[in-house]
Amino acid sequence: MSIPFIDLKAQYREIEIAVKKGIDGVLERGAYVMGPEIADLEERLSSFSAVRHAVGCGSGTDALVMALMAFDIGPGDAVFTTPFTFMATAEAIALLGATPVFVDIDPVTFNIDPGDLKRKIADVKDNRTDLTPKGVIAVDLFGQPADYDRIEPLVHNNGLFLIVDAAQSFGATYKGRPVCSLGDIACTSFFPAKPLGCYGDGGMVFAHNDELHKLLVSIRVHGMGDNKYENVRLGINGRLDSIQAAVVLAKFEIFPGEIEKRQQAAERYNELLSGIDGLTTPVIADGCTSVWAQYSLLARDTEHRTELMGKLSEADIPAVIYYPKPLHLQKAYANLEHSEGDFPVAEGIAERIFSLPMHPYLDGESQKTIAQVLKG
Ligand SMILES: *Cc1c(COP(=O)(O)O)cnc(C)c1O
């Protein structure tokens, strides 16, 4: 029996009846787009996240684009973010014609480094007459919240906005606060591999502020005004499908239990893998909980990682590198004229990191096998 990296089939067996009932409801009712499932899901997830408003949308990428559009971001605007994240985070900034300004990461949590954020904001203010600092997108990488107690004052003292990219962290908490209640706007994704996923693409945007909520609702449907055929601004087609909302509603029923199971699986890994020479297990900062979108380890160096991943592969155990190439070195951002050495922490981590199978249905026996392979 091979061990899956993420076991969506085991999950499906838990929710099969509820999913089929939910999808059947959409088919019977016929409201395929913006059906009652959307408002129902928005209500449940905003309440779970202790935030006033939620706006269902087409993907995590759409969520980020809509959030930036709500802040009227465009050419000449600088938005600070991390180069050690999924492409979509910085892509949303660049798609709107604004400039992603990268900030190095913390070597322990892999999240944006508040010390470097402070330096980069000052640098843009002092040296970049072509750019106006506008906001920060903090990413909760692998499911662990960023260092918000240090990020929030920097953001507010500089008159910036804060967007939380919670695509990997929906369900995590920072000092007791649900991650999607943090920042001015929080964005998440329901891509199947995320902790709370659907069976296709989907996402959600969260905001406390009524005015931002109104803007997001308008932007989601082509900048509509009082009705769909009155367009008061530019927007996108950013709607969430009713069928995908029905799937998330079914999965949300078992989500709190799944978070617990993920945390137990992570604790088992931590125990099994501690004390292996040259291997660093993940560290969760004080006051934070993670939803373990990934369980990521650091090898001693690239050679050591290749050796360990080779052993896993021989034993038919999947392992993945998130992320092999930081965004500042991607061709898509060649116009930013970065080179190797610009973000030494992100580059160093990219050379050593790899992720093991992680999902709520991962059993202790499989984890023992994985640990033995890594030790052997
Ligand atoms: C997955 C992801 C996104 C994009 O979500 P999609 O639903 O795939 O568009 C954005 N940011 C991060 C950090 C992600 O992991």
Ligand as a Chemical Component Dictionary entry (heavy atoms), coordinates in Angstrom:
data_LIG
# 
_chem_comp.id                   LIG 
_chem_comp.type                 NON-POLYMER 
_chem_comp.pdbx_formal_charge   0 
_chem_comp.three_letter_code    LIG 
# 
loop_
_chem_comp_atom.comp_id 
_chem_comp_atom.atom_id 
_chem_comp_atom.alt_atom_id 
_chem_comp_atom.type_symbol 
_chem_comp_atom.charge 
_chem_comp_atom.model_Cartn_x 
_chem_comp_atom.model_Cartn_y 
_chem_comp_atom.model_Cartn_z 
_chem_comp_atom.pdbx_ordinal 
LIG C1 C1 C 0 -2.711 28.167 -3.337 1  
LIG C2 C2 C 0 -2.223 29.506 -2.987 2  
LIG C3 C3 C 0 -2.718 30.672 -3.607 3  
LIG C4 C4 C 0 -3.655 30.632 -4.790 4  
LIG O1 O1 O 0 -4.808 29.917 -4.616 5  
LIG P1 P1 P 0 -5.580 29.316 -5.914 6  
LIG O2 O2 O 0 -6.904 28.938 -5.341 7  
LIG O3 O3 O 0 -4.788 28.168 -6.401 8  
LIG O4 O4 O 0 -5.699 30.408 -6.906 9  
LIG C5 C5 C 0 -2.261 31.889 -3.162 10 
LIG N1 N1 N 0 -1.355 31.990 -2.182 11 
LIG C6 C6 C 0 -0.834 30.911 -1.574 12 
LIG C7 C7 C 0 0.153  31.095 -0.488 13 
LIG C8 C8 C 0 -1.237 29.631 -1.971 14 
LIG O5 O5 O 0 -0.698 28.557 -1.376 15 
# 
loop_
_chem_comp_bond.comp_id 
_chem_comp_bond.atom_id_1 
_chem_comp_bond.atom_id_2 
_chem_comp_bond.value_order 
_chem_comp_bond.pdbx_ordinal 
LIG C1 C2 SING 1  
LIG C2 C3 SING 2  
LIG C2 C8 DOUB 3  
LIG C3 C4 SING 4  
LIG C3 C5 DOUB 5  
LIG C4 O1 SING 6  
LIG O1 P1 SING 7  
LIG P1 O2 DOUB 8  
LIG P1 O3 SING 9  
LIG P1 O4 SING 10 
LIG C5 N1 SING 11 
LIG N1 C6 DOUB 12 
LIG C6 C7 SING 13 
LIG C6 C8 SING 14 
LIG C8 O5 SING 15 
# 
